[in-house]
Amino acid sequence: MVIEDLLKNVELPAIYKREGKDCYYDTYRKKLIEITPEETIRQKVAALFEYQYGVPKDMILLEVPMSYYVEGASGRADIVIHMYDEEEQCLYPVTVIECKNEKVFLTDNVSEQAIRYSDTIGAKYIVVTNGIDLRIAAYDEDTDQYVYLDKILTYGQMIHKEYTLPEYKEEKEIRFTLEELQNQELIWDYNDSGNWIFGEDTPGALRSLAVNLYQALLDTGHKLPMVKRKNFELLEDLGQRYMDYGNAGGGHYNGVYRAFLVNDRFGETQIVSLSIFGTDAGFRGEKRNSYTSMTVAIDRFKTSHNSLQYNVDRFVKLLPDGKAAFLHNGQISSMKSDEIVAMVSQHGEGIWVGSTGIVLGTIDINKLLYLDDKDVSELIYSFIEYALLREEVRRRKKIT
């Protein structure tokens, strides 16, 4: 739901100076708060729920530590809406609101943060917003899930549970046929209708490959088979996640990823996510052609990031037999590629170092790709393994 226009009409608190900094006088916390983009949205959203949706002012708390409700719990919620329990004579949390600044996408990890807080304190609803969009979800006891609603609830609707959960309809991913994948006009329209999957300078055959592989990643009807390898064990195919991952160069890749729960070779559990993105010619101000990037991201608490931006245009080699070989030179940020090559040479299992560089795998591109096809699953395993080994090199460099 777009709330940008609603928030434009919300009056902000009075502004004062303290120690040379502009501050709001927060009427909820009764103190001066330094002005930041996040605080501005926090103030506007709290006032929106008070004046537009009927939440009593004394039922709104801002910047609430979870330890206020549960001893030893960590984290701090931006806004918590309460109700007064007459029988217990205490405030009871109803809704957790997570506020981000306008530059932050409302991805699944933002919702997961709000859900974590809500589960901790036993709230019924979560709200996530960046001051432009807003999403509200109610906890459904029957399915043990939060279900997104199609409208913002008033305070009365919240406490009396006056709403109807939308009927769940599973959407099946529509796959192009092989003939359609060769239709450059059709796949360009597909590319242009949402997140870019391939760059405009990407050659036609690689465009078709990118769309084929992207649709395979979105096709949750086909699961990546569980496997245990020397460098990782695949625990679960988590399906789709809408995420935003950054890299060391300041780039952001937000969109739908296919996520996998894995244990690395040290027994640490990681979430590894893969997707495909097209860049434009002006990406991060670089003077080069647009291209297609296979991105592999790893969740590491607050330092989740893209471990690999694999340049499909540069490293995929189309072979005469209708197959595509995925190679790489081992480059990783400003580090020397020979460190990655040495790591793969020593520890690689599904990947190895050949005469043309690091070999990640080969797939047949004259067929529709599915994650449970052997050549495709082996390629995905290789990208997971490669990303984890690259993370080891990164950690070693930081230690040394």
QUIZIVEN-V900796 format. One record per backbone hydrogen bond with DSSP energy under -0.5 kcal/mol. NH is the residue of the N-H (numbers start at 1). CO is the residue of the C=O. E is the energy in kcal/mol with one decimal. If there is no record, write none. Layout:
nh=(NH;NH)
co=(CO;CO)
e=(E;E)
This chain:
nh=(3;3;4;7;8;9;9;10;16;18;21;23;24;25;26;26;27;30;31;33;35;40;41;42;43;44;45;46;47;48;49;50;51;52;53;55;56;59;60;61;61;63;64;65;66;68;69;70;73;77;79;80;81;82;83;85;85;86;89;90;92;94;95;96;97;98;99;100;104;107;108;110;111;112;113;114;115;116;117;118;119;120;121;122;123;124;125;126;127;128;129;130;131;134;135;137;138;139;140;141;144;145;147;147;149;155;158;159;160;161;161;162;163;172;175;181;182;182;183;184;187;188;189;190;191;192;193;194;202;207;208;209;210;211;212;213;214;215;216;217;218;219;220;222;223;225;229;233;234;235;235;236;238;238;239;241;243;243;245;247;250;253;254;255;257;258;259;259;260;261;262;262;263;264;265;267;270;271;272;272;273;274;275;277;278;279;283;285;286;288;288;293;294;295;295;296;297;298;299;300;303;304;305;306;307;307;308;310;310;311;312;312;313;315;316;317;318;319;319;322;324;325;326;327;327;328;332;335;339;340;341;342;343;344;345;346;347;348;352;354;354;357;358;359;360;360;361;363;365;365;373;377;378;379;380;381;382;383;384;385;386;387;388;389;390;391;392;393;394;395;396;397;398;399;400)
co=(1;132;132;3;4;5;6;7;23;21;18;16;33;14;24;31;25;26;26;24;22;36;37;38;39;40;41;42;43;44;45;46;47;48;48;49;54;56;57;59;80;78;77;63;75;65;66;66;70;64;97;61;95;59;92;83;90;84;85;85;83;81;81;125;79;127;97;129;101;105;242;107;107;108;109;110;111;112;113;114;115;116;117;118;118;94;94;137;96;135;98;133;133;1;128;126;147;124;145;139;140;140;138;145;136;53;154;155;156;157;158;157;161;170;173;177;178;179;180;182;183;184;185;186;187;188;189;191;199;203;204;205;206;207;208;209;210;211;212;213;214;215;218;219;221;223;232;263;227;233;261;261;236;259;259;257;241;255;253;251;247;245;252;243;241;274;239;257;272;236;260;270;233;268;231;264;262;299;260;270;297;258;295;293;196;291;280;282;283;281;286;277;310;275;293;308;273;305;271;298;300;301;298;246;296;305;296;294;308;309;292;310;292;311;312;325;316;317;323;319;363;317;361;315;325;358;335;332;336;336;337;338;339;340;341;342;343;344;359;352;357;354;328;352;326;358;326;324;322;363;370;373;374;375;376;377;378;379;380;381;382;383;384;385;386;387;388;389;390;391;392;393;394;395;396)
e=(-0.5;-2.8;-1.1;-2.5;-1.3;-0.8;-0.8;-1.4;-2.9;-2.3;-1.8;-3.1;-2.9;-2.0;-1.0;-2.5;-0.6;-1.6;-1.1;-2.7;-2.4;-2.4;-1.8;-2.5;-2.7;-2.2;-2.9;-2.2;-2.1;-2.3;-2.3;-1.7;-3.1;-2.4;-1.0;-2.5;-0.5;-2.1;-1.6;-0.5;-2.2;-3.0;-2.2;-0.6;-2.5;-1.8;-1.6;-2.6;-2.2;-2.6;-1.8;-2.5;-2.6;-2.5;-2.1;-0.6;-3.0;-0.9;-2.3;-1.1;-3.2;-3.4;-1.8;-2.3;-3.1;-3.1;-0.6;-2.6;-2.0;-2.1;-4.0;-0.8;-1.7;-2.7;-1.5;-1.7;-2.7;-2.3;-1.9;-2.7;-3.0;-1.7;-2.0;-1.4;-1.9;-2.3;-2.2;-2.2;-2.4;-2.3;-2.1;-1.5;-0.6;-2.2;-2.5;-2.5;-2.5;-2.5;-3.3;-0.7;-1.6;-1.2;-3.0;-0.5;-2.9;-2.8;-2.1;-2.4;-1.9;-0.6;-0.7;-1.9;-1.3;-0.6;-0.6;-2.2;-0.9;-0.7;-1.3;-1.1;-2.3;-1.7;-1.9;-2.0;-2.3;-2.5;-1.0;-0.7;-1.4;-2.0;-2.2;-1.8;-2.5;-2.3;-2.3;-2.7;-2.5;-2.7;-1.4;-1.9;-1.6;-0.9;-1.4;-1.4;-0.5;-0.5;-3.2;-2.3;-2.8;-0.6;-2.9;-1.6;-0.8;-2.0;-0.7;-2.2;-0.8;-2.5;-1.8;-1.4;-1.9;-2.9;-0.5;-2.4;-3.3;-2.7;-2.8;-0.6;-2.3;-2.8;-0.6;-2.9;-2.3;-3.0;-0.9;-2.0;-3.3;-0.5;-2.7;-0.6;-2.6;-2.5;-1.9;-2.7;-1.9;-2.7;-1.8;-2.5;-2.2;-0.9;-1.3;-3.5;-2.9;-2.6;-0.7;-2.3;-3.0;-2.4;-2.1;-0.5;-2.4;-0.8;-1.7;-2.6;-2.2;-0.6;-1.8;-3.2;-0.7;-0.7;-2.3;-1.1;-0.7;-2.4;-2.0;-2.6;-0.6;-0.5;-3.2;-1.6;-2.7;-2.9;-3.2;-1.2;-0.7;-1.7;-0.7;-2.3;-1.4;-0.6;-2.4;-2.2;-1.7;-2.7;-2.5;-2.0;-2.8;-2.2;-1.4;-0.6;-3.3;-1.1;-2.9;-3.3;-3.1;-0.6;-1.0;-2.1;-1.8;-0.6;-1.9;-3.1;-2.4;-1.5;-2.3;-2.7;-1.9;-2.2;-2.3;-2.8;-2.9;-2.3;-2.2;-2.3;-2.2;-1.9;-1.5;-1.7;-2.3;-2.5;-2.3;-2.2;-1.8;-2.1;-2.7)
